[in-house]
Amino acid sequence: MWTIWKDELYKITSRKIIWAGVFLLLAFAAIRLYNERCHYSTTIDGTVYHGREAIRKDKELAGRCSGLLTEETIAQIYKDYGFFYYDADGNAIGNYLNRFVTEEFTNFRQTDGNNPDEIHFRKGTDWKHNCAYLLENKVWFDYVYGWNDFAEMYVLMILSLFVVLILGLSPVFAEEYQLRTADILRTTRCGRGNGIWMKILASACFAVTLTLGVCACLWGIYLSVYGVQGLHASAILLNFATPFGYCPKSVLGFFLYITFLGILGSLLLTGMVTGISAACQSPFLALILGLSGYLLPVVWVKILGRIFPLGTALSRTISHFMSSMPFYLPMSTGFGFSADEMALHLCIASAVGAGGMFAGYYRFRHC
């Protein structure tokens, strides 16, 4: 029985398109990070630093202000360094501390950003709606510039990796039809029962292992540049997190959480793709349908949901279902879903993934 598992795992891992895709993804992340480090600059007490030295200086500067974020902290940073802005040549003038204060507590994003005289602290309802939450949620402040960049790259890599997984898993059952080996497999002692589950298990093991491997590689290259400082800071400081829904408290907890979402998404995707593969006589057709199913939530949210209004309740129900699918699941932390809504999405994802696996099993067994 385990021979089928090993043989299926070998067939999946021998597909060069998977490793080519993974190599391109990691190469893109590494090159982008290297370019980001080379162009990183900071200005401290009139001295401009570049590259790795600039990152080190900013981390040291942020370390001095590490702690609970208060109005006094903001006022002190402004007193010491003023506002962050861009000069006439487009060069950033400032450091991590005053950039954070300027972007989060002033009208900086509503200006051109190149005239510090136009920048001022938000006031009244503008402050209450856009800034107050950072002071009301006991935010622990530290250097999170690198982790902000990492969050965006992390989610992008997981979503791109899912496309690679679709390419690799689509032939799992469809290839058996094409090679006319499906009947042979089903006539073996375990072929009509455990053998089919072994093929699905091999697909799931590969999907989870590859997802963890890519995440580990991303952790490695980012830790080599930014170190571990800021992992204990509040996740609310990340652009990819939101204070208006469920989100882990720390940056480290945030990344562990979206890693979990990525693993669950890979299992959900495995169920969907294996179910489609068992229903198709051609690996190419299975690939097209798999990609279509993966991108359907985007089409619904961006196009179909607006073209065909179905009533508030039904539209909300469909949107919640689409948000539980692989494309949106890893980025759920940015949607402001409550803890109960996230629990519902996780249950939907688990049910759809398991349903796809069972559908694939019965379809292949009785075809």
C-alpha positions in Angstrom: 0.0 0.0 0.0 2.8 2.4 0.9 4.4 1.5 -2.4 1.6 3.4 -4.2 2.2 6.4 -1.9 6.0 6.4 -2.6 5.4 5.9 -6.4 2.9 8.8 -6.5 5.2 11.0 -4.5 8.0 10.2 -6.8 5.9 11.0 -9.9 4.9 14.4 -8.4 8.4 15.4 -7.3 9.9 14.3 -10.7 7.9 17.0 -12.5 10.5 19.6 -13.5 7.9 22.3 -13.9 7.3 22.3 -10.1 10.9 22.9 -9.3 11.4 25.4 -12.0 8.4 27.4 -10.6 9.7 27.2 -7.1 13.2 28.3 -8.2 11.8 31.3 -10.0 9.7 32.3 -7.0 12.6 32.1 -4.6 14.9 33.8 -7.0 12.5 36.6 -7.5 12.1 37.1 -3.7 15.9 37.0 -3.2 16.7 39.5 -6.0 13.9 41.8 -4.8 15.2 41.7 -1.2 18.8 42.3 -2.4 17.7 45.3 -4.4 15.7 46.6 -1.5 18.7 46.3 0.8 20.9 48.1 -1.7 18.5 51.0 -2.0 17.7 51.3 1.7 18.8 54.6 3.2 18.4 56.5 6.4 19.3 60.0 7.6 20.3 60.4 11.3 21.6 63.7 12.7 22.3 64.9 9.1 24.3 61.9 8.2 23.0 59.6 5.4 23.6 55.9 5.6 23.0 53.3 2.8 22.5 49.6 2.5 23.2 47.2 5.4 24.7 50.0 7.5 21.4 52.0 7.1 19.4 49.0 8.3 21.7 48.6 11.3 21.4 52.2 12.3 17.6 52.3 12.0 17.4 49.2 14.1 19.5 50.7 16.8 17.4 53.9 16.6 14.2 52.0 16.9 15.6 49.9 19.8 15.9 53.1 21.9 12.2 53.8 21.5 11.1 50.2 21.8 8.2 49.8 24.2 4.6 50.9 24.5 3.6 53.4 21.9 2.3 56.6 23.5 1.7 60.2 22.5 4.9 61.1 24.4 6.9 58.8 22.2 5.4 60.4 19.1 6.1 63.9 20.4 9.7 63.0 21.3 10.4 61.5 17.8 9.0 64.6 16.1 11.1 66.8 18.4 14.3 64.9 17.7 13.9 64.3 13.9 11.0 66.3 12.5 8.9 65.0 9.7 9.9 62.5 7.0 9.8 63.8 3.4 11.3 63.5 -0.1 13.7 66.0 -1.6 13.5 67.4 -5.1 15.4 64.4 -6.5 13.1 61.9 -4.9 15.5 60.9 -2.1 14.0 60.0 1.2 15.0 62.4 4.0 14.4 60.8 7.4 14.8 57.6 9.3 12.5 54.7 10.4 11.2 56.6 13.4 10.1 59.8 11.9 8.9 58.0 8.8 6.6 55.9 10.9 5.3 58.9 12.8 4.8 60.9 9.6 3.0 58.2 7.6 0.8 57.1 10.5 -0.1 60.3 12.3 0.0 63.1 9.7 -1.6 64.0 6.4 1.6 62.9 4.6 -0.3 60.5 2.2 -2.6 63.4 1.2 0.3 65.6 0.1 3.1 65.2 -2.5 5.4 64.3 0.3 8.2 66.7 -0.8 7.3 69.7 1.2 7.6 69.4 5.0 5.7 72.7 5.4 2.5 71.0 4.1 2.7 68.2 6.5 0.9 68.4 9.9 -0.5 66.1 12.5 -4.0 65.0 12.1 -6.6 66.6 14.3 -10.1 66.0 15.6 -12.2 63.3 13.9 -9.4 62.8 11.3 -7.1 61.8 14.2 -9.8 59.7 15.8 -10.6 57.7 12.7 -7.1 57.2 11.3 -4.6 57.3 14.2 -6.2 56.8 17.6 -6.3 53.0 17.3 -2.5 52.9 17.5 -2.6 54.5 20.9 -5.7 52.7 22.2 -4.6 49.1 21.6 -1.5 49.1 23.8 0.8 48.8 20.8 4.3 47.6 21.4 6.6 49.6 19.1 9.8 48.4 17.5 11.5 48.1 14.1 9.2 46.3 11.7 10.2 47.8 8.4 11.6 44.5 7.2 8.6 42.5 8.5 6.2 44.8 6.7 8.0 44.0 3.4 8.1 40.3 4.4 4.3 40.2 5.0 3.5 41.3 1.5 6.1 39.0 0.0 5.1 36.1 2.2 1.5 36.2 1.0 2.5 36.8 -2.6 4.8 33.7 -2.5 2.1 31.5 -1.0 -0.5 32.6 -3.6 2.0 32.0 -6.5 3.1 28.7 -5.0 -0.6 27.5 -5.1 -0.4 28.0 -8.9 2.7 25.8 -9.0 0.9 23.2 -6.9 -2.0 23.2 -9.4 0.5 22.5 -12.2 2.0 19.6 -10.2 -1.2 18.0 -8.8 -3.5 18.2 -11.8 -2.3 15.0 -13.4 -2.6 12.9 -10.2 -5.7 11.0 -11.5 -6.2 12.4 -15.0 -2.8 11.0 -16.1 -4.0 7.5 -15.1 -6.9 7.9 -17.6 -4.7 9.3 -20.3 -2.1 6.5 -20.0 -4.9 3.9 -19.7 -3.5 2.6 -16.4 -6.6 3.5 -14.3 -8.2 0.1 -14.9 -5.0 -1.7 -14.0 -4.7 0.3 -10.8 -8.3 -0.5 -9.8 -7.8 -4.2 -10.3 -4.9 -4.5 -7.8 -5.6 -5.7 -4.3 -5.6 -2.2 -2.8 -6.2 -0.2 -5.9 -9.9 0.3 -5.4 -9.6 1.4 -1.8 -6.5 2.3 0.1 -4.5 2.8 -3.1 -6.6 5.8 -4.1 -6.3 7.3 -0.7 -2.5 6.8 -0.9 -2.4 8.9 -4.1 -4.4 11.6 -2.4 -2.2 11.4 0.8 0.9 11.7 -1.3 -0.5 14.8 -3.0 -1.4 16.4 0.4 2.0 15.5 1.9 3.8 17.1 -1.0 1.7 20.2 -0.9 2.2 20.8 2.8 5.9 20.0 2.7 6.5 22.3 -0.3 4.6 25.1 1.4 6.6 24.8 4.6 9.8 24.6 2.6 9.2 27.8 0.7 8.1 29.6 3.9 11.3 28.4 5.6 13.4 29.7 2.7 11.7 33.1 2.9 12.3 33.2 6.6 16.0 32.5 6.0 16.6 35.2 3.4 14.7 37.9 5.4 16.3 37.0 8.7 19.8 37.2 7.1 19.0 40.9 6.2 16.8 42.2 9.0 17.5 39.9 11.9 15.0 39.0 14.6 14.4 42.5 16.0 10.7 43.5 15.9 9.2 40.0 16.0 7.9 40.8 19.5 6.3 44.1 18.3 2.6 44.4 17.8 1.2 42.9 14.6 -1.0 46.0 14.2 2.1 47.9 13.0 2.1 45.8 9.8 0.3 47.1 6.8 -1.1 43.7 6.1 -2.8 43.5 9.5 -5.9 45.3 10.7 -7.1 46.4 14.1 -10.8 45.9 13.1 -10.9 42.1 13.1 -9.1 39.0 14.4 -5.3 39.2 14.3 -2.5 37.7 16.5 -1.0 40.3 18.8 2.7 39.9 17.9 4.5 40.0 14.6 5.8 36.5 15.2 2.3 35.3 16.0 1.0 37.0 12.8 3.5 35.1 10.6 2.8 31.8 12.3 -0.9 32.4 11.8 -0.6 33.1 8.1 1.7 30.1 7.7 -1.1 28.0 9.2 -3.5 29.6 6.8 -1.1 28.7 3.9 -0.9 25.1 5.0 -4.7 24.9 5.3 -4.9 26.5 1.9 -2.6 24.0 0.4 -4.7 21.1 1.8 -7.8 22.8 0.5 -6.2 23.2 -2.9 -5.2 19.5 -2.8 -8.8 18.5 -2.3 -10.1 20.7 -5.0 -7.4 19.7 -7.6 -7.6 16.0 -6.9 -11.4 16.1 -7.1 -11.2 17.9 -10.5 -8.4 15.6 -11.7 -10.5 12.5 -10.9 -13.3 13.9 -13.0 -11.2 14.7 -16.1 -9.9 12.4 -18.7 -7.1 14.8 -19.6 -4.4 16.4 -17.4 -4.6 19.6 -19.5 -8.3 19.9 -18.9 -7.8 19.2 -15.2 -5.1 22.0 -15.2 -7.5 24.5 -16.8 -10.4 23.7 -14.5 -8.0 23.8 -11.5 -6.7 27.2 -12.4 -10.3 28.4 -13.1 -11.5 27.2 -9.7 -8.5 28.9 -8.0 -9.2 32.2 -9.7 -13.0 32.1 -9.5 -13.2 33.9 -6.1 -11.3 36.8 -7.6 -13.7 36.9 -10.6 -16.6 36.8 -8.3 -15.4 39.6 -5.9 -14.1 41.9 -8.6 -16.6 41.3 -11.5 -19.5 38.9 -11.1 -20.6 40.0 -7.6 -21.0 43.6 -9.0 -22.6 42.6 -12.3 -25.2 40.2 -10.8 -26.5 41.6 -7.5 -28.2 38.8 -5.5 -29.4 40.6 -2.5 -27.4 41.6 0.6 -27.7 38.4 2.5 -27.0 36.0 -0.4 -24.1 38.2 -1.7 -22.6 38.3 1.8 -22.9 34.5 2.1 -21.2 33.9 -1.2 -18.5 36.4 -0.5 -17.7 34.7 2.8 -17.5 31.4 1.0 -15.2 32.8 -1.6 -13.0 34.3 1.1 -12.5 30.8 2.5 -11.0 29.6 -0.8 -7.2 29.2 -1.4 -6.7 32.6 -3.1 -8.1 34.7 -0.3 -7.5 32.5 2.7 -3.8 33.4 3.3 -4.6 37.2 3.2 -7.7 37.0 5.5 -5.9 39.0 8.2 -6.4 42.2 6.1 -10.1 41.9 5.7 -11.2 42.7 9.2 -13.0 39.4 9.9 -13.9 38.8 13.5 -12.7 35.7 15.3 -16.1 34.0 14.8 -16.0 34.8 11.0 -12.5 33.4 10.7 -13.5 30.2 12.6 -16.3 29.9 10.1 -14.0 30.4 7.1 -11.6 27.8 8.5 -14.5 25.3 8.8 -15.6 26.0 5.3 -12.1 25.6 4.0 -11.7 22.3 5.8 -15.1 21.0 4.7 -14.5 21.9 1.0 -11.0 20.4 1.1 -12.2 17.1 2.6 -15.2 17.1 0.3 -12.9 17.4 -2.7 -10.8 14.5 -1.6 -13.8 12.3 -1.0 -15.3 13.3 -4.4 -12.0 12.4 -6.1 -11.9 9.1 -4.3 -15.4 8.0 -5.3 -15.1 9.4 -8.8 -11.9 7.5 -9.6 -13.1 4.4 -7.9 -16.4 4.1 -9.7 -15.5 5.7 -13.1 
